[in-house]
Amino acid sequence: MEEVTFSALIARLATGALIALGIVKDPIENKQKIDLELAQYAIDTLSMLKEKTKGNLTREEKAYLKNIIGELKRNFVQIKDKEVK
């Protein structure tokens, strides 16, 4: 097992979002699938953690969380736009 850290928690949530966006294969079904509702939930959870931990994170943790949320949001918009077309 990996060490329990804030960064590991963020990475796990981000991986779940990447799976839901179809960017990473679902390890159980070994295929890519898109679930925008689940992806949005994971992104919202990360955003909530960002707000709730404000002032309690190291500079590195804060930057890591900000970057991951930004990347996931960009991917979400791109994939949602493709799904609508």
Backbone as ProteinMPNN parsed JSONL, in Angstrom:
{"seq_chain_A": "MEEVTFSALIARLATGALIALGIVKDPIENKQKIDLELAQYAIDTLSMLKEKTKGNLTREEKAYLKNIIGELKRNFVQIKDKEVK", "coords_chain_A": {"N_chain_A": [[0.838, -1.184, 0.0], [0.382, 2.264, -0.678], [1.768, 5.187, 0.917], [-0.284, 7.009, 3.182], [-1.255, 10.055, 2.275], [-2.037, 13.528, 1.725], [-1.607, 14.261, -0.919], [-1.671, 11.749, -2.155], [-4.354, 11.076, -1.786], [-5.565, 13.044, -3.375], [-4.524, 12.307, -5.856], [-5.769, 9.799, -6.183], [-8.509, 10.534, -6.34], [-8.373, 12.137, -8.624], [-7.57, 10.238, -10.503], [-9.853, 8.663, -10.595], [-11.568, 10.516, -11.785], [-10.299, 10.79, -14.275], [-10.685, 8.232, -15.287], [-13.486, 8.239, -15.46], [-13.769, 10.171, -17.393], [-12.912, 8.835, -19.564], [-10.296, 8.918, -20.307], [-8.415, 7.362, -19.114], [-8.21, 3.841, -18.992], [-10.807, 1.864, -17.555], [-9.903, 0.002, -14.839], [-11.145, -2.31, -13.956], [-12.986, -3.221, -15.887], [-11.353, -3.055, -18.026], [-11.549, -1.28, -20.169], [-12.247, 1.745, -21.982], [-14.522, 4.19, -20.95], [-17.07, 6.691, -20.856], [-18.335, 8.735, -18.368], [-19.833, 11.362, -17.675], [-21.238, 12.516, -15.561], [-20.221, 11.253, -13.26], [-17.571, 12.048, -13.523], [-17.841, 14.814, -13.201], [-18.689, 14.855, -10.555], [-16.378, 13.939, -9.219], [-14.583, 16.007, -9.861], [-15.897, 18.15, -8.657], [-15.706, 17.302, -6.01], [-12.931, 17.445, -5.587], [-12.647, 20.206, -5.892], [-14.146, 21.099, -3.715], [-12.568, 20.088, -1.64], [-10.334, 21.675, -2.031], [-11.313, 24.191, -1.275], [-12.07, 23.694, 1.427], [-9.671, 23.091, 2.621], [-8.192, 25.32, 2.491], [-5.524, 27.38, 3.345], [-4.347, 25.472, 4.911], [-2.634, 23.842, 3.556], [0.509, 22.745, 2.186], [2.722, 24.656, 0.111], [3.358, 23.151, -2.15], [1.359, 21.15, -2.137], [-0.916, 22.719, -2.483], [-0.449, 23.84, -5.042], [-0.347, 21.484, -6.565], [-2.97, 20.478, -6.265], [-4.446, 22.606, -7.382], [-3.47, 22.567, -10.036], [-4.257, 19.997, -10.901], [-7.067, 20.139, -10.716], [-7.569, 22.164, -12.588], [-6.608, 20.965, -14.974], [-8.317, 18.72, -15.144], [-10.797, 20.004, -15.416], [-10.47, 21.289, -17.897], [-10.187, 19.044, -19.58], [-12.698, 17.882, -19.131], [-14.477, 19.772, -20.285], [-13.653, 19.679, -22.99], [-14.248, 16.984, -23.643], [-16.965, 16.865, -23.092], [-17.914, 18.676, -24.99], [-17.335, 17.218, -27.328], [-19.034, 15.039, -26.956], [-21.535, 16.199, -27.17], [-21.713, 16.955, -29.807]], "CA_chain_A": [[0.0, 0.0, 0.0], [1.113, 3.521, -0.68], [1.643, 5.982, 2.135], [-1.479, 7.848, 3.245], [-0.908, 11.473, 2.256], [-3.018, 14.358, 1.048], [-1.339, 14.155, -2.353], [-2.146, 10.432, -2.614], [-5.81, 11.179, -1.854], [-5.873, 13.851, -4.555], [-4.209, 11.482, -7.025], [-6.822, 8.782, -6.315], [-9.712, 11.191, -6.837], [-8.102, 12.557, -9.999], [-7.578, 9.032, -11.337], [-11.261, 8.333, -10.786], [-12.1, 11.451, -12.775], [-9.717, 10.438, -15.572], [-11.39, 7.025, -15.741], [-14.841, 8.66, -15.824], [-13.669, 10.952, -18.629], [-12.487, 7.947, -20.643], [-8.893, 9.181, -20.632], [-7.724, 6.185, -18.589], [-9.07, 2.655, -19.019], [-11.357, 1.342, -16.297], [-9.076, -1.173, -14.536], [-11.973, -3.483, -13.708], [-13.526, -3.682, -17.164], [-10.255, -2.94, -18.983], [-11.973, -0.533, -21.351], [-12.516, 3.159, -21.759], [-15.928, 4.579, -21.006], [-17.259, 8.065, -20.413], [-19.443, 8.992, -17.446], [-19.618, 12.774, -17.35], [-21.794, 12.818, -14.244], [-19.238, 10.798, -12.274], [-16.399, 12.916, -13.659], [-18.181, 16.1, -12.584], [-18.706, 14.631, -9.104], [-14.984, 13.875, -8.755], [-14.022, 17.356, -9.98], [-16.526, 18.946, -7.6], [-15.133, 16.852, -4.736], [-11.6, 18.046, -5.494], [-12.838, 21.651, -5.685], [-14.588, 21.263, -2.332], [-11.384, 19.876, -0.794], [-9.498, 22.866, -2.178], [-11.901, 25.251, -0.444], [-12.087, 23.31, 2.841], [-8.307, 22.991, 3.147], [-7.529, 26.603, 2.245], [-4.714, 27.846, 4.462], [-3.775, 24.341, 5.642], [-1.825, 23.026, 2.661], [1.834, 23.242, 1.829], [2.742, 25.305, -1.207], [3.36, 22.088, -3.162], [0.027, 20.531, -2.147], [-1.843, 23.706, -3.05], [-0.182, 23.911, -6.482], [-0.732, 20.188, -7.128], [-4.429, 20.439, -6.303], [-4.889, 23.61, -8.363], [-3.138, 22.085, -11.385], [-5.086, 18.837, -11.234], [-8.438, 20.607, -10.949], [-7.563, 22.878, -13.873], [-6.459, 19.989, -16.062], [-9.543, 17.928, -15.236], [-11.866, 20.858, -15.949], [-10.223, 21.464, -19.334], [-10.527, 17.778, -20.228], [-14.145, 17.704, -19.039], [-15.114, 20.63, -21.281], [-13.339, 19.139, -24.316], [-14.961, 15.73, -23.85], [-18.396, 17.195, -23.129], [-18.172, 19.273, -26.299], [-17.331, 16.13, -28.311], [-20.216, 14.207, -26.716], [-22.726, 16.934, -27.598], [-21.713, 17.003, -31.284]], "C_chain_A": [[0.881, 1.244, 0.0], [0.88, 4.257, 0.633], [0.386, 6.859, 2.058], [-1.035, 9.307, 3.363], [-2.028, 12.238, 1.555], [-2.847, 14.244, -0.467], [-1.809, 12.822, -2.92], [-3.67, 10.431, -2.729], [-6.225, 11.946, -3.107], [-5.618, 13.037, -5.823], [-5.278, 10.415, -7.247], [-8.109, 9.385, -6.864], [-9.539, 11.62, -8.292], [-8.104, 11.362, -10.946], [-9.008, 8.582, -11.608], [-11.9, 9.234, -11.821], [-11.574, 11.128, -14.17], [-10.362, 9.183, -16.153], [-12.787, 7.402, -16.222], [-14.857, 9.49, -17.104], [-13.247, 10.098, -19.821], [-11.054, 8.157, -21.074], [-8.025, 8.0, -20.214], [-8.706, 5.016, -18.628], [-9.564, 2.308, -17.623], [-10.589, 0.06, -15.981], [-9.888, -2.446, -14.298], [-12.478, -4.071, -15.02], [-12.49, -3.648, -18.284], [-10.699, -2.296, -20.297], [-12.238, 0.911, -20.972], [-14.018, 3.397, -21.864], [-16.051, 5.976, -20.423], [-18.509, 8.153, -19.547], [-19.246, 10.427, -16.941], [-20.161, 13.151, -15.982], [-20.812, 12.419, -13.133], [-17.975, 11.66, -12.326], [-16.656, 14.261, -12.986], [-18.184, 15.984, -11.059], [-17.28, 14.618, -8.541], [-14.333, 15.253, -8.797], [-14.6, 18.259, -8.896], [-15.973, 18.579, -6.224], [-13.746, 17.458, -4.534], [-11.699, 19.55, -5.243], [-13.275, 21.948, -4.255], [-13.404, 21.082, -1.371], [-10.458, 21.086, -0.851], [-10.01, 23.988, -1.276], [-11.786, 24.929, 1.052], [-10.691, 23.257, 3.465], [-7.517, 24.287, 2.965], [-6.801, 27.068, 3.51], [-4.044, 26.73, 5.247], [-2.871, 23.453, 4.792], [-0.431, 23.614, 2.5], [1.73, 23.904, 0.461], [2.654, 24.264, -2.323], [1.988, 21.423, -3.279], [-0.997, 21.447, -2.812], [-1.678, 23.779, -4.569], [-0.629, 22.629, -7.184], [-2.247, 20.109, -7.299], [-4.974, 21.41, -7.355], [-4.647, 23.123, -9.786], [-4.025, 20.919, -11.809], [-6.514, 19.277, -11.529], [-8.522, 21.315, -12.305], [-7.49, 21.933, -15.056], [-7.742, 19.174, -16.244], [-10.689, 18.75, -15.813], [-11.701, 21.074, -17.45], [-10.604, 20.199, -20.098], [-12.032, 17.549, -20.237], [-14.851, 18.507, -20.129], [-14.874, 20.089, -22.689], [-14.155, 17.883, -24.606], [-16.459, 15.991, -23.925], [-18.773, 17.797, -24.473], [-18.212, 18.203, -27.393], [-18.583, 15.272, -28.181], [-21.478, 14.884, -27.255], [-22.842, 16.925, -29.121], [-22.109, 15.697, -31.891]], "O_chain_A": [[1.962, 1.273, 0.589], [-0.076, 3.984, 1.358], [0.045, 7.381, 0.996], [-0.515, 9.738, 4.392], [-2.864, 11.645, 0.873], [-3.829, 14.143, -1.203], [-2.296, 12.77, -4.049], [-4.219, 9.849, -3.665], [-7.142, 11.53, -3.816], [-6.416, 13.08, -6.759], [-5.654, 10.154, -8.389], [-8.731, 8.809, -7.756], [-10.459, 11.479, -9.098], [-8.589, 11.466, -12.072], [-9.335, 8.169, -12.72], [-12.687, 8.773, -12.647], [-12.325, 11.188, -15.144], [-10.561, 9.083, -17.364], [-13.227, 6.938, -17.274], [-15.859, 9.506, -17.82], [-13.226, 10.576, -20.955], [-10.635, 7.63, -22.105], [-7.034, 7.677, -20.868], [-9.89, 5.182, -18.333], [-8.836, 2.441, -16.639], [-10.619, -0.88, -16.774], [-9.357, -3.548, -14.431], [-12.405, -5.281, -15.233], [-12.737, -4.164, -19.375], [-10.285, -2.705, -21.382], [-12.427, 1.247, -19.803], [-14.687, 2.871, -22.753], [-15.237, 6.392, -19.598], [-19.589, 7.708, -19.935], [-18.588, 10.667, -15.928], [-19.599, 14.017, -15.312], [-20.606, 13.172, -12.181], [-17.383, 11.963, -11.29], [-15.791, 14.784, -12.283], [-17.74, 16.893, -10.358], [-17.016, 15.223, -7.501], [-13.613, 15.628, -7.872], [-13.873, 19.044, -8.286], [-15.793, 19.449, -5.372], [-13.422, 17.928, -3.443], [-10.92, 20.103, -4.467], [-12.833, 22.927, -3.654], [-13.26, 21.834, -0.407], [-9.87, 21.475, 0.158], [-9.228, 24.652, -0.595], [-11.441, 25.801, 1.849], [-10.543, 23.364, 4.682], [-6.321, 24.34, 3.25], [-7.383, 27.139, 4.592], [-3.256, 27.0, 6.153], [-2.394, 22.421, 5.265], [-0.221, 24.817, 2.658], [0.746, 23.716, -0.254], [1.961, 24.47, -3.319], [1.511, 21.164, -4.383], [-1.832, 21.003, -3.599], [-2.669, 23.778, -5.299], [-1.217, 22.678, -8.264], [-2.739, 19.718, -8.357], [-5.866, 21.057, -8.126], [-5.518, 23.252, -10.645], [-4.488, 20.866, -12.949], [-7.107, 18.822, -12.507], [-9.453, 21.078, -13.074], [-8.228, 22.087, -16.029], [-8.195, 18.965, -17.369], [-11.47, 18.242, -16.617], [-12.683, 21.044, -18.193], [-11.263, 20.267, -21.136], [-12.584, 17.078, -21.231], [-15.725, 17.983, -20.819], [-15.801, 20.045, -23.497], [-14.697, 17.738, -25.702], [-17.149, 15.39, -24.749], [-19.821, 17.475, -25.033], [-19.047, 18.28, -28.295], [-19.135, 14.825, -29.186], [-22.385, 14.21, -27.742], [-23.948, 16.89, -29.661], [-22.157, 15.574, -33.115]]}, "name": "protein", "num_of_chains": 1, "seq": "MEEVTFSALIARLATGALIALGIVKDPIENKQKIDLELAQYAIDTLSMLKEKTKGNLTREEKAYLKNIIGELKRNFVQIKDKEVK"}
